[in-house]
Amino acid sequence: MKPTAFEKDVVEGLNASPKKLFSKYFYDEKGSALFQQIMQLPEYYLPACETAILKQKSSELLKELPLANYEVVELGAGDGTKTALFLEALIRAGKTIRYLPLDISPDILEFNRDFMKQRIPELAVEPIPGDYFHTLESIKTRKTPKIILFLGSNIGNFEGEKALEFISFVKKYLNEGDHFLLGVDLKKNPRTILAAYDDAAGITKQFNLNLLDRINRELGANFTPANFDHYASYNPVSGATTSYLISKQAQQVRVAGHTIDFKAFEPIHMEVSQKYSLDDLENIRENAGFRSVQHFTDSRDYFSISLFVV
């Protein structure tokens, strides 16, 4: 039988040097529940900062959106609970909008649609399931002016030049006068950032180790999660926050019929979360070819919702 993408990625990643796994596989049922706990942690400042901006800066943001009609396209929409704040502000301003949530999970899109129906009954919702690298094509020929949303600091999951490549890719689907609204975690005190990815309660550690449990369950592996520890680092120059699992000892693990050797203290690269300065974002704007960008930040300048204009 042909291996699944999950099996292929796991086997290739664990045979790579250095070893790596992919954060997109964190979110099985237990992983999703653990991430919801992370979102509530006092150290994990990102959701509260982004929500504060959506609540407190929406009127300023709306001044930059002069048209009466928009299609709001959200990439990796999730449950939509935060996005509702922005959609409500658009409607209060008298704008006619259609919301197009794009997500790889049909189940989360169903939740999103039901949530929006209850929260904003007058809102037209058109969910589009699938990988947004493919489903974005379906909006290319639509004539209504677009606002594309990519919130939640998801841009931080792209390493190095891949962030610019992604933003340039999105721009291909925008026309003159369209907007791209990007949630960005900003560079700040390194200790504040590091605490968000290595919380005192150890929930982030559980979240990372849960991927080993998933590999055991779905690929017949024999990881002993207790033999691995979680380690996070932050580079204040590059802005990269990186998470690893560290093998506590030399060991062998069987995964989908393959034997994987670990040296003592050998890392598995799990995730990167890139942080940006406003100057970094200006450079991205220039290199991606947007006309302008305006930043809306929280009171501590921890986070920005940045509006790029085509």
SVG drawing of the C-alpha trace seen along z (x, -y; Angstrom):
<svg xmlns="http://www.w3.org/2000/svg" viewBox="-30 -57 55 60">
<polyline fill="none" stroke="black" stroke-width="0.4" points="0.0,0.0 1.2,-3.5 2.4,-5.4 0.3,-8.3 1.7,-11.8 2.0,-11.7 4.0,-8.5 6.2,-9.8 6.9,-13.1 7.6,-11.4 10.0,-8.8 11.8,-11.3 12.0,-13.9 13.4,-11.4 16.0,-10.2 17.1,-13.8 20.1,-15.5 19.2,-17.2 16.0,-15.3 12.7,-17.2 9.0,-16.7 6.3,-19.0 4.1,-21.2 1.1,-20.8 0.8,-17.3 0.4,-18.5 -3.3,-18.9 -5.0,-15.6 -7.9,-15.6 -5.6,-15.7 -3.2,-18.1 -6.0,-20.5 -7.2,-20.4 -3.7,-21.0 -3.3,-24.0 -6.6,-25.5 -5.0,-25.2 -1.9,-26.9 -4.0,-29.8 -5.3,-30.4 -1.9,-30.4 -0.8,-33.7 2.6,-33.4 1.0,-33.0 0.3,-36.7 -0.4,-36.4 -4.3,-35.8 -5.0,-38.5 -2.9,-41.0 -4.5,-40.3 -8.0,-40.4 -7.2,-43.7 -6.2,-45.2 -9.4,-43.9 -11.5,-45.4 -9.7,-48.7 -8.3,-49.5 -11.1,-48.4 -12.4,-51.9 -8.9,-53.1 -8.5,-50.1 -11.8,-50.6 -10.8,-54.2 -8.4,-52.4 -11.2,-50.3 -13.2,-52.9 -15.5,-50.7 -19.0,-49.6 -18.7,-46.0 -16.0,-43.4 -15.4,-39.7 -13.4,-38.7 -11.3,-35.7 -9.6,-34.0 -6.7,-31.6 -6.6,-28.9 -9.8,-30.2 -10.2,-27.8 -13.3,-28.4 -13.6,-32.1 -14.2,-33.3 -11.6,-36.1 -12.4,-37.0 -16.0,-37.7 -14.8,-40.9 -13.5,-42.2 -16.5,-41.1 -18.9,-42.8 -16.9,-46.0 -17.3,-45.9 -21.0,-45.4 -21.4,-48.2 -19.7,-50.5 -22.4,-49.8 -20.4,-47.6 -21.9,-44.7 -19.6,-41.7 -19.4,-38.0 -17.1,-35.8 -15.1,-33.0 -13.3,-30.9 -10.7,-28.6 -9.4,-25.7 -8.1,-22.2 -10.6,-20.8 -14.2,-20.5 -15.2,-19.9 -13.8,-23.2 -15.4,-25.0 -18.8,-23.5 -18.2,-24.8 -17.1,-28.2 -20.3,-28.5 -22.5,-27.5 -20.7,-30.0 -21.1,-32.8 -24.8,-32.0 -25.4,-32.4 -23.1,-35.4 -23.8,-37.3 -27.1,-36.0 -27.0,-38.5 -23.6,-37.5 -23.3,-35.5 -20.8,-32.7 -19.3,-30.6 -16.8,-28.0 -14.2,-26.6 -12.6,-23.3 -9.1,-22.2 -5.5,-23.4 -5.5,-27.1 -2.5,-26.8 -5.0,-25.2 -8.3,-26.7 -7.2,-30.3 -7.4,-29.7 -11.2,-29.6 -11.3,-33.3 -9.1,-34.6 -11.9,-35.5 -14.3,-37.0 -15.0,-40.6 -15.9,-42.0 -13.0,-43.7 -11.2,-41.4 -9.7,-41.6 -7.6,-38.5 -7.0,-37.7 -4.0,-35.7 -4.3,-36.2 -3.0,-34.5 0.7,-35.0 0.5,-32.1 3.1,-33.8 5.6,-32.9 5.5,-29.3 7.3,-30.1 11.1,-30.0 13.4,-32.6 12.6,-33.7 9.5,-31.4 7.4,-34.1 8.1,-36.5 7.5,-33.7 4.1,-33.0 3.0,-36.7 4.1,-37.1 2.0,-34.0 -1.1,-35.5 -0.6,-38.7 -1.0,-36.9 -4.7,-36.5 -5.3,-40.2 -6.2,-43.0 -5.5,-46.7 -7.3,-48.1 -7.5,-44.8 -6.1,-44.4 -4.1,-41.8 -4.5,-41.8 -1.7,-40.0 -1.3,-39.1 2.3,-39.4 4.1,-38.7 6.7,-41.5 10.2,-41.2 10.3,-42.1 12.0,-41.2 13.5,-37.7 12.4,-36.4 8.8,-37.3 9.0,-35.4 10.7,-32.4 8.2,-32.0 5.4,-31.8 7.0,-28.7 8.2,-27.1 5.4,-27.7 5.8,-26.9 2.9,-24.4 4.5,-22.3 1.5,-22.4 3.7,-23.2 5.9,-20.3 2.9,-18.0 1.8,-19.5 5.1,-18.6 5.3,-15.1 1.8,-14.4 3.1,-14.2 5.1,-11.1 2.0,-9.5 0.2,-10.2 3.1,-8.6 2.9,-5.6 -0.8,-5.2 -1.0,-5.8 2.3,-4.5 2.9,-1.6 5.9,-3.3 7.4,-2.6 8.4,-6.0 8.7,-6.3 7.8,-10.0 9.3,-10.1 12.7,-9.6 12.4,-13.0 12.4,-16.5 11.1,-19.8 13.5,-22.7 12.7,-26.1 15.2,-28.8 14.9,-32.4 17.4,-34.2 16.9,-38.0 18.9,-38.8 17.0,-36.6 13.7,-36.7 13.3,-32.9 11.8,-31.0 12.5,-27.3 11.1,-24.3 12.9,-20.9 12.4,-17.5 15.7,-16.3 16.5,-12.6 17.6,-12.1 19.7,-9.0 21.0,-7.0 18.1,-4.9 16.5,-3.2 12.9,-3.7 10.9,-1.7 8.6,-3.8 6.5,-2.3 9.0,0.5 12.1,-1.8 14.7,-1.8 15.6,-5.4 18.8,-5.8 19.1,-8.6 22.3,-9.8 22.1,-11.0 20.8,-14.6 20.1,-14.6 17.4,-17.1 14.3,-16.8 13.4,-20.2 9.6,-20.5 8.5,-24.1 9.7,-27.6 7.8,-30.8 9.3,-33.8 9.0,-37.3 9.3,-40.5 10.1,-44.2 8.1,-46.8 11.1,-47.4 11.1,-43.7 7.5,-44.1 8.3,-47.2 11.0,-45.2 8.5,-42.4 6.0,-45.0 8.6,-46.4 9.9,-43.1 6.4,-41.6 5.3,-44.6 2.5,-46.0 1.7,-49.7 1.7,-50.5 1.4,-48.9 -0.1,-50.3 0.4,-48.7 -2.1,-48.5 -0.5,-47.4 -1.6,-46.7 -0.7,-49.0 2.6,-47.3 3.6,-46.9 3.8,-43.1 1.7,-42.3 0.7,-44.0 -2.2,-43.6 -0.7,-45.0 -2.8,-46.1 -1.1,-45.7 -2.6,-47.5 -2.3,-46.3"/>
</svg>
